[in-house]
């Protein structure tokens, strides 16, 4: 299974403060995933980073002597609404270019993903995140019954334009095509230029996300009973989508008795480095995985929101577990969580759910994971 990370902030952040420097950064998770329960805790089948850039300005023209020509003003350069996406099949821990990029790039909205293959071969076209215009998508989990006929039913159900936009072979990218098709069926054109620039609206994105999950469940439900008897058809659908303005995430399992794969969020006014390990000086560059970070909250505002498959810090009070079978929305730096009310929703919040299914897929679940992390490092649980 994979791991992903989302940053949404009022101000741009240096990517290294998320991806490389924290003690349990997503780069660290690529080779030391504390919350994977399988025998090899690696997410080494490629990685991807997607981020949005602000408009920049053209440099002023210089004269023959090298001086700036007086009277010329800086002109804004429209970089478009699309995110910049960098993917590679090199394991994240072994990619120098990722370290270089992260140390010099800033963005107010970042998606990062490290991959452990479940469906689809190793290749750049299968690395998350995926995008269509301003819309960016990633996934941790797997669609149940994928090889029993669900893939074929999904491919047949989406419009040709979304079928043709799939460049890889993962169930995750096909789910994105289904999301785009769901948007279009709602009367919203995913390629509309105005919406690409101004945003689709968090309620529209959330509705399309829920419709996507509903359709996946429908494909599985319609499988012949003899196929359902020979293989597991439960899905783990931790999806994330953004239009550069709002972010929608799900923590979901198509079961009333199982827990979904882990998902956490943290919010506050600043994401700050507290100190550096191994005696690094104040002005020294933080080495990979050696920065101690903390989410600080000086008031009730949420200038920064982080969402992650695994917490980036070992401060238990920094992180909140997203409930199983719920959708998380980030809009105007406000976090909203809604239950996903379908056939797999439990009306009673105290109904126990088993961790076994997620564990079979190499995933772990819930608040107990933070205790496991801190115990593994010899850190007292709060």
C-alpha positions in Angstrom: 0.0 0.0 0.0 1.0 3.6 -0.5 1.4 6.7 1.6 0.3 10.2 0.9 0.6 13.7 2.3 -1.3 17.0 1.7 -0.3 20.5 2.7 -2.8 23.4 2.5 -1.6 26.7 3.8 -2.3 30.4 3.8 1.3 30.9 2.8 3.7 28.9 0.6 5.9 26.4 2.4 9.3 25.1 1.4 8.7 21.5 0.2 11.6 20.2 2.2 9.8 21.1 5.5 7.2 18.4 4.4 8.9 15.9 2.2 12.5 15.5 3.3 13.4 17.2 6.6 10.9 16.0 9.3 11.9 12.9 11.3 9.0 10.9 9.9 8.7 12.7 6.5 7.0 11.1 3.6 10.5 10.4 2.2 11.4 8.5 5.4 8.1 6.6 5.1 9.2 5.4 1.7 11.8 3.2 3.4 10.7 3.1 7.1 6.9 3.0 7.2 6.1 2.6 10.9 2.4 1.9 10.2 2.8 -0.9 7.6 2.1 -4.3 9.0 3.6 -6.4 6.2 7.1 -7.9 6.4 8.7 -5.3 4.2 7.8 -1.7 5.3 8.9 -0.2 2.0 7.1 2.1 -0.4 9.8 2.0 -3.1 7.8 1.7 -6.3 8.1 5.3 -7.3 6.9 8.6 -5.9 5.4 11.9 -7.0 5.0 15.5 -5.9 2.4 17.9 -7.2 2.2 21.6 -6.2 0.6 24.8 -7.4 2.6 27.9 -8.3 1.6 31.5 -8.1 2.0 34.0 -11.0 5.5 35.3 -11.4 6.9 38.3 -13.2 9.2 38.8 -16.2 12.6 40.1 -15.6 13.3 43.7 -16.7 15.3 44.1 -19.8 19.0 45.1 -19.4 20.8 47.6 -21.6 24.2 47.0 -23.3 26.0 47.9 -20.1 24.1 45.3 -18.1 22.0 47.9 -16.2 18.2 47.6 -15.9 16.5 49.7 -18.5 14.8 52.5 -16.5 11.0 53.0 -16.8 10.3 49.3 -17.6 8.0 47.6 -15.1 7.7 44.0 -14.2 5.0 42.2 -16.0 3.1 39.2 -14.5 3.5 35.9 -16.2 0.4 33.6 -16.2 1.6 30.1 -15.3 -1.9 28.7 -15.7 -4.0 26.8 -13.1 -2.4 23.4 -13.6 -0.2 22.0 -10.9 3.5 21.2 -11.5 4.0 17.4 -11.1 7.3 15.6 -10.7 7.2 11.8 -10.7 9.9 9.1 -10.8 10.2 5.4 -10.5 13.4 5.8 -8.5 12.7 5.1 -4.8 12.2 8.4 -3.1 15.0 7.7 -0.6 17.5 7.4 -3.5 16.5 10.4 -5.6 18.9 13.3 -5.3 16.7 15.4 -7.6 13.8 15.2 -5.1 16.1 16.6 -2.4 17.2 19.4 -4.7 13.7 20.2 -5.8 12.3 20.2 -2.3 15.0 22.5 -0.9 14.3 25.3 -3.5 10.5 25.1 -4.2 7.7 26.7 -2.3 3.9 26.2 -2.7 0.7 26.9 -0.7 -0.8 23.5 -1.7 1.2 20.3 -2.1 0.3 16.7 -2.8 3.1 14.1 -2.2 2.8 10.3 -2.7 5.1 7.3 -2.2 4.0 4.1 -4.0 3.9 0.4 -3.1 2.6 -1.4 -6.1 -0.8 -3.3 -5.9 -2.1 -2.7 -9.4 -0.1 -1.6 -12.4 3.5 -2.0 -13.3 6.4 0.1 -12.2 6.5 3.2 -14.5 6.2 6.9 -14.5 2.7 6.7 -15.9 1.6 4.8 -12.8 3.1 7.2 -10.2 0.7 9.5 -8.3 -0.5 12.2 -8.3 -2.5 12.3 -11.5 -4.0 15.5 -13.0 -6.4 16.9 -15.5 -6.0 20.6 -15.9 -6.2 22.1 -12.4 -7.6 18.9 -10.8 -5.1 16.7 -9.0 -5.7 13.2 -7.6 -4.1 10.5 -5.6 -5.1 7.3 -3.8 -3.9 4.9 -1.0 -5.7 1.6 -1.0 -7.2 -0.6 -3.7 -10.5 -1.3 -5.5 -12.0 -4.6 -4.6 -12.7 -7.2 -7.3 -10.6 -5.2 -9.7 -9.5 -8.2 -11.7 -12.9 -10.0 -11.3 -14.6 -7.6 -13.8 -14.7 -4.3 -12.0 -12.0 -2.8 -14.1 -13.9 -3.7 -17.3 -17.2 -2.4 -16.0 -15.6 0.9 -14.9 -13.9 1.3 -18.3 -17.1 0.7 -20.1 -19.1 3.1 -18.0 -17.0 6.2 -18.4 -17.2 8.5 -21.4 -14.7 8.1 -24.2 -12.8 11.3 -23.3 -12.1 10.0 -19.8 -11.3 6.5 -21.0 -8.7 8.0 -23.4 -7.1 10.2 -20.8 -5.9 7.2 -18.7 -2.2 6.8 -19.5 -1.3 4.1 -17.0 -2.7 0.8 -15.6 -3.5 1.5 -12.0 -6.9 1.2 -10.4 -6.1 4.7 -8.9 -5.9 6.4 -12.2 -9.1 4.7 -13.4 -10.8 5.9 -10.3 -9.7 9.4 -11.3 -11.3 8.9 -14.7 -14.5 7.8 -12.9 -14.3 11.0 -10.8 -14.1 13.2 -13.9 -16.9 11.3 -15.5 -19.0 11.7 -12.3 -18.3 15.5 -12.4 -19.5 15.6 -16.0 -22.6 13.6 -15.2 -23.4 16.2 -12.6 -23.5 18.9 -15.3 -20.0 20.2 -14.4 -17.4 20.2 -17.2 -14.0 19.2 -15.7 -12.3 21.1 -18.6 -14.3 24.4 -18.1 -11.6 27.1 -18.2 -13.4 29.4 -15.7 -13.8 26.6 -13.2 -10.2 25.5 -13.8 -9.0 29.0 -12.7 -11.6 29.9 -10.1 -12.2 26.5 -8.6 -15.0 24.0 -8.8 -16.3 24.6 -5.3 -15.8 22.3 -2.3 -19.4 21.1 -2.3 -19.2 20.1 -6.0 -15.9 18.2 -5.5 -17.3 16.4 -2.4 -20.5 15.4 -4.2 -18.5 14.0 -7.2 -16.2 12.1 -4.8 -19.1 10.5 -3.0 -20.7 9.7 -6.4 -17.4 8.0 -7.4 -17.3 5.8 -4.4 -21.0 4.9 -4.9 -20.3 3.9 -8.5 -17.4 1.7 -7.5 -19.5 0.0 -4.9 -22.2 -0.5 -7.6 -19.7 -2.2 -10.0 -18.7 -4.6 -7.2 -22.3 -5.2 -6.2 -23.2 -6.2 -9.7 -20.4 -8.9 -10.0 -21.7 -12.5 -10.4 -22.1 -14.2 -7.0 -19.7 -17.0 -8.1 -16.9 -14.4 -8.5 -17.6 -12.8 -5.2 -17.2 -16.2 -3.5 -13.7 -16.9 -4.8 -12.0 -13.5 -4.0 -12.3 -10.6 -1.6 -14.2 -7.7 -3.0 -13.8 -5.2 -0.2 -12.2 -1.8 -1.2 -9.9 0.5 0.7 -10.6 4.0 -0.8 -8.5 6.7 0.7 -8.8 9.2 -2.1 -7.6 12.8 -2.3 -8.5 15.5 -4.9 -8.0 19.2 -5.2 -8.6 22.0 -7.7 -5.9 24.2 -6.2 -8.5 25.9 -4.0 -10.3 23.2 -2.0 -9.2 19.7 -0.9 -11.4 16.6 -0.5 -10.1 13.4 1.1 -11.8 10.2 2.1 -11.0 7.5 4.6 -13.2 4.6 3.5 -13.6 0.8 3.5 -16.5 -1.0 1.8 -17.3 -2.9 4.9 -19.4 -2.4 8.1 -17.1 -4.5 10.2 -13.6 -3.4 9.2 -11.5 -0.3 9.8 -10.2 1.7 6.8 -6.5 2.4 6.2 -5.0 5.1 8.4 -5.5 8.8 7.8 -4.7 11.7 10.1 -4.9 15.5 10.0 -3.2 18.3 11.9 -4.0 22.0 11.8 -2.6 25.1 13.4 -1.0 28.5 12.9 2.6 27.4 12.1 4.5 24.3 11.2 7.9 24.9 12.8 11.2 23.2 13.3 12.0 22.9 17.0 15.5 21.6 17.0 17.9 19.5 15.0 19.3 16.1 15.8 23.0 15.2 16.0 24.1 18.6 17.2 23.4 20.5 13.9 24.0 24.2 14.3 21.3 26.8 14.0 22.4 27.9 10.5 23.2 24.4 9.3 21.1 22.8 6.6 18.8 20.2 8.1 19.7 16.7 6.9 17.1 14.3 5.6 14.9 13.0 8.3 16.6 14.9 11.1 14.3 17.9 11.7 12.0 17.9 14.7 8.8 19.7 13.7 5.7 20.7 15.6 2.3 22.1 14.7 1.8 25.2 16.8 -1.5 26.9 17.5 -1.4 30.5 18.7 -5.2 31.1 18.2 -8.3 29.3 16.9 -7.2 29.8 13.3 -5.9 27.1 10.9 -3.4 28.8 8.7 -1.9 25.3 8.0 -3.7 22.0 7.5 -1.8 18.7 7.0 -3.4 15.4 6.0 -1.3 12.3 6.0 -1.4 8.5 5.9 1.1 8.6 8.7 1.9 11.5 11.1 5.0 13.4 10.3 5.8 13.9 14.0 5.6 11.9 17.1 3.6 14.5 19.0 0.3 12.7 19.6 -1.6 15.8 20.4 -0.7 17.3 17.0 -2.7 14.7 15.1 -6.4 13.8 14.9 -7.6 10.5 13.4 -10.0 10.9 10.5 -13.0 8.6 11.3 -13.5 5.5 9.2 -16.0 6.1 6.3 -15.9 9.8 6.3 -15.0 12.6 3.9 -12.7 15.5 5.0 -13.0 18.9 3.3 -10.4 21.7 3.5 -12.0 25.0 2.3 -10.7 28.5 3.2 -8.4 26.7 5.7 -11.4 25.3 7.5 -11.6 21.5 8.1 -15.0 19.8 7.8 -15.6 16.1 8.3 -18.8 14.4 7.2 -19.8 10.8 7.5 -20.3 8.9 4.3 -23.9 7.7 4.7 -24.2 4.5 2.6 -24.7 0.8 3.3 -21.3 0.5 5.0 -22.0 3.3 7.6 -22.5 2.3 11.2 -25.2 4.4 12.9 -23.6 3.7 16.3 -20.1 5.3 16.6 -19.1 2.7 19.2 -19.7 -0.3 16.9 -16.4 -2.1 16.9 -14.5 -2.6 13.6 -11.8 -5.1 13.0 -8.3 -4.1 12.0 -7.6 -7.5 10.3 -8.5 -6.5 6.7 -6.3 -3.4 6.7 -3.5 -5.5 8.2 -3.8 -8.1 5.5 -3.2 -5.3 3.0 -0.2 -4.1 4.9 -2.1 -1.2 6.5 -2.6 -0.1 10.1 -5.4 1.9 11.6 -6.5 4.4 14.2 -5.1 6.3 17.2 -3.2 3.2 18.5 -0.7 3.8 15.7 0.6 6.9 17.3 1.4 5.0 20.4 3.2 2.4 18.3 5.3 5.1 16.6 6.3 6.7 19.8 7.0 3.4 21.5 9.1 2.3 18.6 11.3 5.3 19.1 11.4 5.2 22.9 9.2 8.3 23.2 6.7 8.4 26.0 3.1 8.6 24.8 1.2 11.7 25.9 
